[in-house]
Amino acid sequence: MNLIRPVETRDLDALARLAESATPRLTNLPASRERLAERIARSQQAFSDEVTSPGNEHYMFVLVRADAKAGAAEEVLGTATVRAKAGATEAYYTYRQETLIHASQQLNVRREVKTLSLSHEVSEATLLCALSLDPCYKGTHAESLLRRARLMLIAQYPERFSRTLAVAFPGYLDDQSRSPFWESVGRHFFARGFQEMNHIAGVRSKSFIAEVMPQFPLYLPLLAGSARAAIGREHPAHEKALAELLDEGFVRSRHVDIFDAGPVVEAERERLATSRRAAWHPVRIYHERLPDRKPAMVANQGCRTFRCVVAPYVRSSTGQLWLSPAHAKQLGVEEGSAVLAAPLTLPSATFDEGER
């Protein structure tokens, strides 16, 4: 059984492995045990604190394969994070795509020129980031659970997060793992390769990049063709992930990453499918085999004790949600407890079947 829970200190070795295997390397999941240990401690504090407005909280989750038997070992399969406020301590910089008009009546010339301008507008958004999953589980329900279970926590505790959610996807890299955008822009100011700068940004921050990058708009016609083609283009390994979030209700914004020009998608949280389709149900434990129904994400009612699993969406005639004893045990709920359920697969109609 796959389960989402908050990260714990014992997960450090698994996080280090996931950080090393991420494709491409993620700046929000640095391959540094020291930094990862700091992130675990920060996450534990965030889940425990009483929070009334988004700040510098980082909520780090792990996907584990869990056995309902007492004492059974868990295997960490993936991790994902929510940063409550992207620019809580320092501005979260992006490039904003704009159009400038250059015109001359005397010469009868009017040209629209695409530009990139430094921006920190995304700083106020809640950032979904640092998702890394064991390659064996790519394209499975486990991947969807890991990506979207974070939205189940946000739906329960909206005061902890911004109204606008954002996701910055890794940008396009060539066959040599070089970023065409970085080679055309960033390298001229840092004289270092993309992978080296990616590592530095992971163990420090990206703010120093914005401090050194040109403060004036970049005129796209002056960039190399390969760099222009990379703007707003996701890394091939993340194409399906981007498609799933677009189905969720995110839209491509005008912003791209200042590092590799990867796309930034945004959404108002109440417009997301998970928020619109999630519903509370009292629990009824069913001790026989449950019928095969649409899979649902089911989360308990807790923050520090947050748990989310995939279970068949089967309701009683009185609106109770049937759960197996194993699912109830993993969620830490009993009969009569309230759980939040939302469709796992997208696009999907609201639940209209499954009564028993």
PEKA-V30607 format. One record per backbone hydrogen bond with DSSP energy under -0.5 kcal/mol. CO is the residue of the C=O (numbers start at 1). NH is the residue of the N-H. If there is no record, write none. Layout:
# PEKA-V30607
co=CO nh=NH
co=CO nh=NH
This chain:
# PEKA-V30607
co=1 nh=66
co=2 nh=310
co=3 nh=64
co=4 nh=308
co=5 nh=62
co=8 nh=11
co=9 nh=12
co=11 nh=15
co=12 nh=16
co=13 nh=17
co=14 nh=18
co=15 nh=19
co=16 nh=20
co=17 nh=21
co=18 nh=22
co=26 nh=29
co=30 nh=32
co=32 nh=36
co=33 nh=37
co=34 nh=38
co=35 nh=39
co=36 nh=40
co=37 nh=41
co=38 nh=42
co=39 nh=43
co=40 nh=44
co=41 nh=45
co=42 nh=46
co=43 nh=47
co=44 nh=48
co=45 nh=49
co=49 nh=51
co=55 nh=85
co=57 nh=84
co=58 nh=60
co=59 nh=82
co=60 nh=7
co=61 nh=80
co=62 nh=5
co=62 nh=64
co=63 nh=77
co=63 nh=78
co=64 nh=3
co=64 nh=66
co=65 nh=75
co=69 nh=72
co=74 nh=76
co=75 nh=65
co=77 nh=134
co=78 nh=63
co=79 nh=132
co=80 nh=61
co=81 nh=129
co=82 nh=59
co=82 nh=84
co=83 nh=127
co=84 nh=162
co=85 nh=88
co=91 nh=93
co=93 nh=258
co=94 nh=119
co=95 nh=97
co=95 nh=256
co=96 nh=117
co=98 nh=115
co=100 nh=102
co=100 nh=113
co=101 nh=103
co=102 nh=111
co=104 nh=108
co=104 nh=109
co=109 nh=104
co=111 nh=102
co=111 nh=113
co=113 nh=100
co=114 nh=220
co=115 nh=98
co=116 nh=218
co=117 nh=96
co=119 nh=94
co=120 nh=123
co=121 nh=124
co=122 nh=125
co=123 nh=87
co=125 nh=86
co=126 nh=128
co=126 nh=166
co=127 nh=83
co=127 nh=129
co=128 nh=168
co=129 nh=81
co=130 nh=132
co=132 nh=79
co=134 nh=137
co=135 nh=138
co=137 nh=140
co=137 nh=143
co=140 nh=143
co=140 nh=144
co=141 nh=145
co=142 nh=146
co=143 nh=147
co=144 nh=148
co=145 nh=149
co=148 nh=151
co=148 nh=152
co=149 nh=152
co=149 nh=153
co=150 nh=154
co=151 nh=155
co=152 nh=156
co=153 nh=157
co=157 nh=160
co=158 nh=161
co=163 nh=269
co=164 nh=126
co=165 nh=267
co=166 nh=128
co=167 nh=169
co=167 nh=265
co=170 nh=235
co=174 nh=177
co=178 nh=174
co=178 nh=180
co=179 nh=183
co=180 nh=184
co=181 nh=185
co=182 nh=187
co=185 nh=188
co=186 nh=189
co=186 nh=190
co=187 nh=191
co=193 nh=197
co=194 nh=198
co=195 nh=199
co=196 nh=200
co=197 nh=201
co=198 nh=202
co=199 nh=203
co=200 nh=204
co=206 nh=209
co=206 nh=210
co=207 nh=211
co=208 nh=212
co=209 nh=212
co=209 nh=213
co=217 nh=219
co=218 nh=116
co=218 nh=220
co=219 nh=222
co=220 nh=223
co=224 nh=228
co=225 nh=229
co=226 nh=230
co=227 nh=231
co=228 nh=231
co=230 nh=233
co=232 nh=234
co=233 nh=172
co=235 nh=238
co=236 nh=239
co=238 nh=242
co=239 nh=243
co=240 nh=244
co=241 nh=245
co=242 nh=246
co=243 nh=247
co=244 nh=248
co=245 nh=249
co=245 nh=250
co=248 nh=273
co=251 nh=266
co=254 nh=97
co=255 nh=264
co=256 nh=95
co=257 nh=261
co=261 nh=232
co=262 nh=257
co=263 nh=169
co=264 nh=253
co=265 nh=167
co=266 nh=251
co=267 nh=165
co=268 nh=271
co=269 nh=272
co=272 nh=276
co=273 nh=277
co=274 nh=278
co=279 nh=341
co=281 nh=339
co=282 nh=321
co=283 nh=336
co=284 nh=323
co=285 nh=287
co=291 nh=293
co=294 nh=313
co=295 nh=344
co=295 nh=345
co=296 nh=298
co=296 nh=311
co=297 nh=342
co=298 nh=309
co=299 nh=340
co=300 nh=302
co=303 nh=306
co=306 nh=6
co=307 nh=300
co=308 nh=4
co=309 nh=298
co=309 nh=311
co=311 nh=296
co=312 nh=314
co=314 nh=322
co=315 nh=356
co=316 nh=319
co=320 nh=316
co=320 nh=322
co=321 nh=284
co=323 nh=286
co=324 nh=328
co=325 nh=329
co=326 nh=330
co=327 nh=331
co=328 nh=332
co=328 nh=333
co=334 nh=337
co=337 nh=283
co=339 nh=281
co=340 nh=299
co=341 nh=279
co=342 nh=297
co=354 nh=315
